[in-house]
Amino acid sequence: MNTISPYPHFSAEELACRCGSCGLGWQDMRPETMWRIVKLRAHCRFPLPVTSAIRCEVHNRSVGGSGLAHVHGAAVDIQIHGARALAIVSVAAELGFLGIGIKQHGPHNRRFIHLDDDEQSSPRPWIWTY
């Protein structure tokens, strides 16, 4: 697996599956999704720490993933809260993300925004909370 991500501001490590054994990485992400994330980062002008990107099917099930957007390489979860989370949601909709999941309760380090442009999921567009 290539250890250098071609996507500005996003490391190979943060884009890799967290299971630690499947070998999926940035190269398995859908390029259109990643360039949309890069545009989001450029627009927002603040870090977008990715806590989950590509997932193998086993890892997706183990974390309770109810859809396949992460498995398709078409989703990221960004650890963010407060005004920055609101900014991400606003810009993400403008950039054409089809799925926006919002978790903004509990400890700050457990809050995140899920973004995906997985056209294989239905119905879309969709916004939900966790």
Residue, then its C-alpha position, 0 to 999 in steps of 0.5 A: m500500500n502506498t503510504i503517501s496520499p495524493y489528496p492535500h491535507f489528508s494523510a494515507e493513515e487517516l484514510a485507511c481502514r481502521c481494522g488494521s488487517c484488510g489493507l484498504g487505503w486512500q487508493d480505494m477511496r472514490p476519487e470524486t469523493m476525495w476531490r469533493i472533500v479537498k474542495l470542502r477543506a479549501h473552502c472552510r480553511f480549517p482542518l477536517p480531521v478524518t476519523s473514518a474513511i474506507r472500511c472493509e465490510v467486516h470493519n463496517r459491520s463491527v462499528g455498526g455501519s448501516g450503509l455501504a458508503h464507507v465500503h464503497g469508498a464514498a464517505v468520510d467521518i470528520q471529527i468536528h463540533g460547534a460552529r465549524a460543524l455548521a459550516i461543514v454542513s452548509v458547504a457540503a450541501e452546496l458541493g453536492f454531498l448526498g448523505i450528511g449525518i450529524k452527531q453533535h452530542g456527547p464529548h467533543n472528541r466523539r462528535f462528527i459529521h458524516l459526508d458521502d456522495d454514494e449514488q448507490s445508496s437510496p433515497r438521496p439526498w438525505i440528512w440525518t442525526y445520530 
